[in-house]
Amino acid sequence: MRVSLLFNLLFLFSFAFFHAAMADRKHYIVYMGDHSYPDSKSVVAANHEMLASVTGSVDGAQAMALHHYSKSFRGFSAMLTPEQAQKLAESDSVISVFRSRMNRVHTTHSWDFLGIGSVPQYSKLTMDSKSNVIIGVIDSGVWPESESFNDEGLGPVPKKFKGECVTGENFTSANCNRKILGARFYLKGFEAENGPLESVGSVFFRSPRDSDGHGTHTASTIAGSVVANASLFGIARGTARGGAPGARLVIYKACWFNLCSDADILSAVDDAIQDGVDILSLSLGPDPPQAIYFEDAVSIASFHAFRNRILVSASAGNSAFPKTASNVAPWILTVAASTIDRDFNTYIHLGNSKIVKGFSLNPLEMKTFYGLIAGSAAAAPGVPSKNASFCKNNTLDPTLIKGKIVVCTIDVINESRDAKSEFVRQGGGVGMILIDQFAKGVGFQFAIPGALLVPEEAKALQAYMATEKNPVGKISSTVTVLNTKPAPRMAVFSSMGPNIITPEIIKPDITGPGVNILAAWSPLATASSGGRSVDYNIISGTSMSCPHISAVAEILQPFLGSSSNKICNDDNTTVLDNTRSTIRKDPDGTPTTPFDYGSGHINLAAALNPGLIYDFDSNDVLNFLCSTGPSPAQLKNLTEELVSCKNPPPSYDFNYPSIGVSSLNGSLSVHREVTYCGHGPTVYSAYVDYPAGVKVTVTPKKLKFAKAGEKVSFRVDLVPFKNSNGGFVFGALTWSNGIHKVRSPIGLNVISA
């Protein structure tokens, strides 16, 4: 034990010394696009030579370099001064140089809600087509002992897999199997930007093993094996399963303590492309605003994945507000979050026999009544009552809250709810009721019995407390309620468009279940489970919706291939809830637009037979990039090919399954092409839901197809007659042959009529 302690102290000291020497340097990524070097060794040598041009020697270059990207594209990350970074940026062979930023992770019955059991095509798939798709998950690692990663019934490892099972702390080659084919971990970027892992003071493993829980949850949501009788202390009890339980997983641990370095993410994707994955799932992203495409690690990495026919599904983010959606490049499938038809109700029994309906994930049953006190009435000496109402650290008087249930309120939307309960517990409180106008329906776990109330439900509680001299109450354990309506609803936290990089590309693309999702968990990750060790946990976020769509992509692969845009067309999606009304948004049921849900909520049954698709390839993407800024030299480095950008089509003509124009100044024509993927001759007719103030004409009005694979182009003429006053107006174009309805949202910002 003493030897281990001494080693850790020496390690921390050496790391501190290194960081002191690096005080004037920052972690930069130097990105150079495709390469034609024969092997990785040659790329690394060339990188060192380039870096030596600013460090003065190859030895200095080797000391400064952290990551080399050498398999699927060329680049490196290094500790540089701003002057060195600028000099490298001026090199003809460099596309971009940018600071490595930290990204955040965007943190069962859901598959029943999507109707997977009612899809006959899926149940008839052969085992080979179910189990040979390889999905790479870039996240916080995996807890391999979970029942969700049992490989029973799976065939041999697919021959196309070229990856590794990298061993490390508490992780051996035996932790990989026919479900978890391989695993790697990346930490150089994180430690360069945050110091050694030991300095954080939390549990971790220098290996692919997950101590945070997040990566285990996302991986099992995608491809977890069938596990009967799974629950969170009886809450949401049922059969846990991933959407694609026959798929194979490869784990890329690039996230530590819910943070993921750009440099580590790039290294993970570089490996994943070489390893032979078919789909990449990234439940992570930068804080808004997102950087331009070629100064954003996920955009860069996913571009090369796309060119290698790998679908990349990524979460839109949890920033709630307009213009905050992340991962918005058109070659990324960007996923928003919505609810399912399941609630977790936690009832509060009052001393006047009334019962108030709250919500939480509370496994603790109060057997007796306790006194109720408002946080505002329990202010610590010198603390204003309003401040105390938020139940923050050192704002409550322990002598007033001891043995009582404290009623707290929310200050801002992104406050930590569980931290409030911990402060109440530390002061001697036995329970917490949180009046929360933001997080309607989002389940939280607390160390003490707790429940959240929306303001409307809280009125009965507040009236009772105002009229009763000694109010009392008790909090029940949570009950699971199924088949609730309306559902889905857009999650209050789900990041929204418009796309701040290219507003013509409507983002997010699609929405899926992301609220209160049960999946496998690391038993060491207790911060989000009220300090309790669990094998399955319920959490919310676009982190949870992204793996649902990643799994759907696996299901669709035998039918549609690998292009992400093929998922984003109705029949594939719906904008209606289970009451047949337009999807609305929590917490207040406000109207939604494509900037909330993209093309809509995933409609799995219809997605297997979509009728028409909007397809695009690498050449289309390069034409799109020509219209958005990179120089010819940058594009040549990007692809190792000479790219001509003569008269590139405008970005609104990119063959995306939505139609967006961010500055409609007078009449304009937009062009699209659809590919028929049905059977036999058919005719599709155009139907338009007109955006306010804009006349829309489609030419031709009918599309005739004789056989699958045929492509037909059409034109959409937009004639505005009323300005949109600085905002977007929305409509839709629907092609229908009487069986299929293929719907594309329209979003227009009318500058001048």
N, C-alpha and C positions, 0 to 999 in steps of 0.2 A: 504493500500500500504506500509506504514512504517513498520507494523508488518511483512509483507511478506519479506521486505528487511532485517529486523533484523534477521528473521529466516534463510534466505539464508546466511547472513554473519556468523551467529553462525555455520551453517552447514559446510561452507567452512573452518572455523577456526578449527572445530573438525576434519574434514577430513585431514587438513594439519598437525595437531598434531599427528593423527594416522599414517600418512605417515612418519613423522619424527621418530616415534618410530619403524617403520618398515624398516628403511633405509638399514639395513643389511640383510633384508629378501627379497626374490623374490617369485613370484607366480609360484608354481609348480603344476603339475598334477601327481597324483599317480594312476596308472591304474592296475587293478587286474583281468580283464576278467569276465567270467561268475561267477554267484554265486548261492548257493542253500539255501540262507536264506529265511525264510517264508514270510518276508515283508520288506518294505523299512525301517521301524523303527529299525529292527534288523541290517540291513546293516549300518545305520548311527551310531548305538551304537558300532558296531565292528570297524568302521572307526575311531571313537573318541578314542577307546582303542588303536588302532594301532598308531594313531597320538600322544597319550599321552606318548608312549614309547620314543618319542624324545623331547616332550615339557616339560615332567616332571609331568603333571597333566591333568585330564580330562577337568578341567576348561580352562587350557591353550590351549588344543586341540580344544575346542569349539570356543575359541577366534580366533584361527588361521585358522580354516576351513572356506571355502567360498562356494563351491559346494559339494554336495554329489550325486554320480551317483549310484542309488540304485534300479532302476526299471528293466532295461534291461541288465545291466552289473554293475560291482562293481568298485568303485574308488572314489576319492575325489580330490579337489583342495584346496591348503592351502598356506599361507605365511610362507616360510621356509628359513632357512639359507642353504647354500650349504652343510654344514656338516650334517644337519638333513635330507636333501634330499638324500644324499649318504647313510646314515644309513638305511633309509626306502627302498632304492633300493636293499639293501643286504638281505631283507626279502624274504623267500621262497615263500610267497604268492603274491609277487609283480612281475608283468611282466615288467613294465617300469616306470621310474620317469623322467619327462622332464619339462623344462620351458614352461609355457603357452605363446604362441606367438600370435601376432596379424595377422589376415588374412585380405585381402582386398576384397571388392566386385569387381568383374571383369566386371567393367563397361566401323498386318492388311493385307497389300498387301503380306507380306511374306507367308501367308497361301495360297494365290492364286498361288504364285510361286511354292509352294510345291505340288499344285494340289489337295488340300483337297476336293474341290468341285466336282472333277471328279472321286472320289472313291465311287463306288456304294455300296460296303460293308459297308462303314461308314454311308452313308445316310439311310441304311436299318436297322441299329442297333435299338433295342428297347430303350425306354427312360430309363428303369431300368439299362441296361448295359451301357448306356451313363453316367448315373448320380450317380451311387453308388461307383465309384472309388474315393478314397480320396487321395489328393496330399498335402503333407506337404511342405511348402516353408520356408526355413531358410534364413532370409534376414533382411531388415531394417523395417519390419512392413507393414502396409497396410493403405490406405486412404479409409475407408469403404463406404463413401458416393459416391464414383465414380459410375457412371452408369454401369461400367464394372462388378460390384459385385452385381447387381440386381439379386434376386433369383426367379424372375417370371418364372413360368412353371416348377420349380423343385419340386420333390416329398419330402416326409418327410426326416428328418435326418436319414441316414443309421444306423441301430441298432448296427453295429459293431463299431461305433465311441464311444470312451470312454474318450474323451478329455474334456477341459474346455474352457470357454470364460472368461479369466482373465481380470478383470476391472482395470482401472488405470486412469491416467490423460487424460481427454477428451476422454475417451473410456469406454462405458458402455456395459452391456450385450445386449442391443438393437442393438449394432453395429455388432453383429454376427447374421447370418440368415441361410437359407438353402444353400447358396453359401459359405459363410465364416462360417464354422461349429464351429470353435474354434480359439482362439488366446492366445498366451502367450508372455511374454517378459523376457529377461535375461540381467542383467547388472553388476553383482558382479565381473565377470572377467574383464570386460572393466574398471570399476572404480578402481580395484586393481592395474591395470597396467598403467592407464592414469590419475588417479585422478577423482574427481567428475564430472558428466556431466556438471554441471554449469560452470566449469572452462574453457570449450571449447569456450564459447562465441557465440554459434550458437543456433538456435531454436531446441528444442527437446521436447519429451513427455515421461514421465515415465509410459509408457503403450505400448500396441501394435500399437498405431497410428504412422504412418510413416511421418516423417518430412524431410526425405532425398529423397524420390521419387523412389529409386531403387527397394525396395521391392514391391511397388505397381505396378511398371512396369513389373517385372518378374512374379508376380502372375497373372496379367491380360493377359500376353502373353500365359500363360499356359491354363487358364480356364476362361478368361473374357467372360462375356455375350455379345451378339451381340448388338453393338451400332452403329446406322446409323449416317452418316455425321460427323464422327470424323476427326480431323485434328490438325495440329500445325499452327495456323493462316492461314489456307487454304492450307498449304503444306501437301502433302500426303493425301488429302481428300478422304474419302471413309468409308466403314463399318469396324469398329474395332471389332475384335473378338479374343478370345483365340483359340488355336488349339483344345481344348476340352471344349467347352462352357457349357456342361452338367455336367462336373466333379465338385467335391466339394473341397474346399480349407481349410487347417488349417495353420494358420500363426504363425511362431515362430520367434519373433524379437530378434536376437542375434547380430545385427550389428548397430553400432552407428557412425554417421559421416563417413561412408564408411569403418569402421574398425570393425572386429569381433574377439573376444577373443576365443582362443582354448577352454578354460574352459566353456564359455557360449555355444559354439557350441555343446560340449559333452552333456551338460545338456539338450539342445534342442532336440537332437537325442534320448537321454534316454527317454524323455517324448513322443516323436513322435512314437517310437516303441510301447509304452504302449497305446497310444491313438488310434492305429488301422489304421495308414496310409498305403496306398498301394505303394506309390511312394514318394521319397524325392528328392527335387530339391534344389541344393546348387550352387548359382552363386557367389562363393567366393573361396578363396584359399590362401595359404601362398606365400610370395615372394620366388623366387628361391634362393638357391636350396632347394628342399623338403627334409624333414627329413625321416628317414627310417620308414617303415609302422607303427611300434608300438611305435614310438615317434611322430606321426603325428595325430592330433585330428580327422581330417576328415577320415583318413584311419581306425582308431580305431572304430569310431562311425559307419561308413558305413559297417564295417565287421559284427557288431552285427545286423545291419539292414538287411544285406544280409542273415544272418543265420535265420532271421525271415521272409524271403521271401519278403522283401521290396526292390524294385529297387531304386538305388541311382544314380541320374544323376548329374554331377558336371562339372563346367566350367574348361577348360584347362589352362586359364590364358591369360593375355594380355602383356606378356613380349617379344614377337616378335621373339626371337632368338632361335637357337638350344639348346637343353638340358634344356629348361625352363618350359616345361609342368608340371603342378601341378595336384594333385588328380589322381595319376597314379596307384593306387592299382588295381589289375585285377578285383576285385569285384565292382569297380566303373565304370560307363559309362562316359568316359571322352570326353568332347565336345569341338571341335575347332569352329572357326567362319569364315563364308564366306559371300559374298555379295548376293543380289537378283537382279532381272532384273528391277531395278528402280534407277534412278539418280536424284539428286537435283542440277540443274544447276543455277548458279548465274552469269549473264552476266555483263561484265564491258564495258561500252561505252567510247571510247576515243575521244579526240577532233579532231582527223583526220578521224573520221567516221568509224574507225575499231571497231569491237566488239570482245572481248576476253572472252572465256568460262571458268568460274571458277566454284566452288562448295562451298556450305555452306547451312545453314538453316537461311536465312535472310528474315524476314517479312517486312523489312523497305525499302521503295522505295525512292531513291534520285530523287527529282524533278528537280534539276539543276546540272550543272557541277561545280566541285570544283577543286582547284589546286592539283596536284600530287607532292609528295616529297618522295624521298627515305629516309628510316631511317638513312642510312649511311651519308646522306647529312644534317641531322638535329641533329648531335651529340651535347649533352650538353657540356658546357665548361669543358675541361680536359678529356673527354671521347673519346677514339679512334673511328674512323668511323666504323670499323668492329664491335665493341661492340654495337654501336648504331643501326646497321642494324638489330639486333635481337630484338629491341624494348622492352628491359627489363626495370625494374624499375629504374627511375632516370638517364636514358641514353639519353633521347631526350630533346631538347631545346624547351620549350613551345612557345617561340616567333617565332620559325620557323615552327612549325606544326599547329599552331592555324588556324582553318577554312580549313584545308587541309585533303586530303586522304593520309595516310602514307603507304608506301610500305615497308614491313618488311620481314625478312627471318628467317628460323629455324636454331637453333644451334644444338640441339640434339633431337632425336626422341620423347622423353617423356616430352618435354616442354609443359607447359600450353598455349594453343592457346588463350583461352579466357582472360587469364591474360594480354597478349600482347595488346589486344584490350582495356582493361581497362586502361592500362598505356597510350595508345594513347588518349583515351577519357579524362583522367585526365589532359593531357597536352593541351587539346583544339582541338584535331583532330576530324574530323567529320566522318571519315571512315578509314578502314584498309584493305589493300590487303596483304595477306600473301603468299609468295612464299614458298611452302612446298613440299619437295621432298619425304616425307614419307607418309603422310596421304591421299593418293589419294582416293577421293570419300567419305571420312568420313565426315559427316556433323557436323559442329560446329555452335553454336549460339553466337552472340556477342551483347554487349550493344549498339553498333553503327553499321551502315551498314558495312558488311564485306564479303570478299570472299577469298577463297584459290585458288592458281594457282599451277599446276605442272610446273616444270622448262621449259618444252617444250612450253606450252601455254604462259609462262611469257616472252618469247623472244620478242613477238610483243610489249608488254607493255614496256619492257626495251629499245627496239630500238626507240620507240616513245619518251620516256622520255630523251633519249640521244641526240636526234636531234631537239627537240622542246624546245624553250627557256622558255615558260610558259605552260607546259603540264597540261591538265585538263582531268577529267574523271568523270563518275558517275556510281554508283553501283545499279543494278536493284534488285528487290525482287526475291526470288527464285521461279523457276518453276519446277514442277514435271514431269519427263519424264519416261514413262513406256515401258516395252518390250525391254529393252536395251540388247545389246550383246557385248562381251561374258559375261555370267553369269551362274553359280556362279564363283567368283574368291576368292581365299583365302585372308582373311583380313590381311593387313600388320602387325597388332598388335598381331595376334593369336599366342599363344605360341606353340613351336614345340618340338618334340621328338629329340633324343631318350629318353626313360624312364631312368632316372639316377639311380633309385633304382634297377630295374630288366629290363635290356635292351631287354631281350627276349620277354617281353610283349610290343608289339608295341603300343605306345600312341602318339597322342590322338586316340580314338576309331572311331570317326565319326565327321562330320562337319554339321553345319546347319546355317540358316540365323542369322547373328549377326551384320550386318552393317546397320545403319540408320533404326531402328525398331521403329514404332509408337505403343505406348501402354499407359495405364492410368498412372497418375502421381499425386504426392502430390502437391497441389497448393501453399504450403509453401516452396517448394524446388525450389528456383529461381537461384541457382548458375550456373546450366548448361543450363538455358534458357534465358540468357542475362539479368537477373534481372527481368524477366517478369513472372507473375503468370500464369500457364497453367494447364489444366485438363488432357491433353494428350501431351506426349513429345516424341521426336525422339532422341534416344541415340544408342551407339554402344559398342560392347564388347562381349567376350565369355559369359558374364553375360546374353546377349540377346539370344545367340544360345542355351545355356543350357535349358532354359524353352521351347524352340521349341521342343527339343528332349524329354523333360519330358512329354509334351503334346502328342507327337507321341507314347510314351510308354503307355499312358492312352488309346489311340485309339487302340493299339495292344493288350491290356490286355485280352479282350474277346477271342482273337484268339491264343495268344502265351503264356499267363501266365506272370510270374514276372521276369524271369531271364534276366539280362541286356545284356548278350552276344547274345541273340536271335535277337537283333536289328541290330547287326553289321555284317551282311552278305549281299552281293549282291545276289539276287535281291534287298535287302533292301537299298542298296547304289549304287551310281554311281560315277565314276571318270571322267565323261565327262560333259562339259558345254553345253549350248543351241546352240552351233554351231557344236556339236559333236566332239569337240577337247578336249584333256586332260585339266583338270582344271589347271589354272596357278595362280600365286600369285602377288598381288599388292605389291609395286607400279609399278614395271617394267615388269610385265608379265613373271617373271622367272619360270622355270619348278618346279613342285611340286613332292613330294614323300609321302608315307604313314606317314612319320614323320610330315607332314603338316595336312593331312586330315584323317588319319587312314584308315578305309575301304572305305571311300568316303563320298559323300554328300548324305543325307537321301533321299531315293526314296520311298515316302509314299505309292503310289499305289501298288508297288511290295511288300512292306514290309508286307502287309496283307496276302500274299500268297507266303512265301519264299522258299518252296520246301524242303530245308535242313537247319538244324541248328546245330551249335556246342554248346552243352550243358555242363554245369558243376555245381556241387553242393558243399555243405559245405565240404564233404570229399575230393573232388578234391582240394579245396582251402587249406585244412590242409596239404595234400600231397605237394602242392606247397610251403607252408610255411616251411615244413620240409626241403626242398631243398634250402631255402634261409636264414637260420640262427637261428631262435628261438630254445632254449633248450627244451628238453622234459618237464621239470618242467614248463617252461613258457607256453608251449602249453596246459599242463594240466590245468593251471590256466585260460587259455584263454577259454577253453571249458567245464571245470568241468569234463572232461573225460580223462582217460589215453590214450595218443596218442603215438603209436609206429612209430618211424621214421627210421625203418630198410629199407635200400635201397630205399629211396624215389626217385621217377622219377625226372630226371633233369627238370629245369624250362622250357626248350624249349619244353617239352612234355606235359605241361599243355594244356588242351583241349580248347585253345583260338581260335577265328575265324581268327587269323593271325598267321604267322609262323615267328619267330624271333630267330636268333642265333647270339649272340654278339661276340663270339670267335670261328669261324669255323676253326679248326686246323686239316686239312685233312678231310677224308670222315666221314659222320655222317648220322644217320637215325633219323627222327622225326616221331612221331606217333600222329594220330588224330582219333576221332570218330564222325560221323555225325548221326543225327536223322532225319528220314523221316517224314515230316508233310504234305504230299500231299494226293491224293486220288487214290487208285487203284495201280496196279503193274506199275513199271517204272524202267528204267535203266539210270544211270548217267555215263557219260564218262569224263575222266580227260583231261584237256588242260592246258599246262604250258606256261607262259610267263617267259622265262629263265632270271635269274639275270646274269649280265655280269660276265663271268669267272667261272660259276658254271653249271655243268650238273645236271639236276633234273629228277629223275625217280619216278613215282608213282606206288605203288603196293597195290591192284590190280588196273588195269586201268579202270575197270568198276565196278560200285556198283549197285547191284540188290536189289530192294525192292518190297515186295508183298503188304504191308499195312502200314498205318500211325503208327508212334511210333516205327518202327523197327530201330535198331541201327546197323551200320556197321563201322568197323575200317579199316584204311588204313595206309600205311607207305610211307613216302617221303624220298628218298635217295638223299643226297646232296654230289656231288663229285666235289670239286673245282679244277680248273686247272690254276687259276691266282689269285694272291693276290689282295685285294681291297684297298691297300695303306692306311690303317687306317680308312677308311670310310665304310659306308654301301652301298651295291648294292641291287637293288630291282627287284622283279618280282612278279608273281602271279600264284596261282593255281585256276583254274575254273572248277567246276563240272557242266555239262550241260546235260539235258535230252531232249533238243530240244525246251523246253518251258521255263524252268527256268535256269538261270545262277547264280551259287553260287560261288562268287569270294573271295578268301582269299589272302591278300597281303603277300609277302615274303620279309623279310629284313635280310641281311646277312653281317657280318663283317668278311671277309676272312683273317685270320692271316697267314695261311700257306697252300699252295696247295699240 
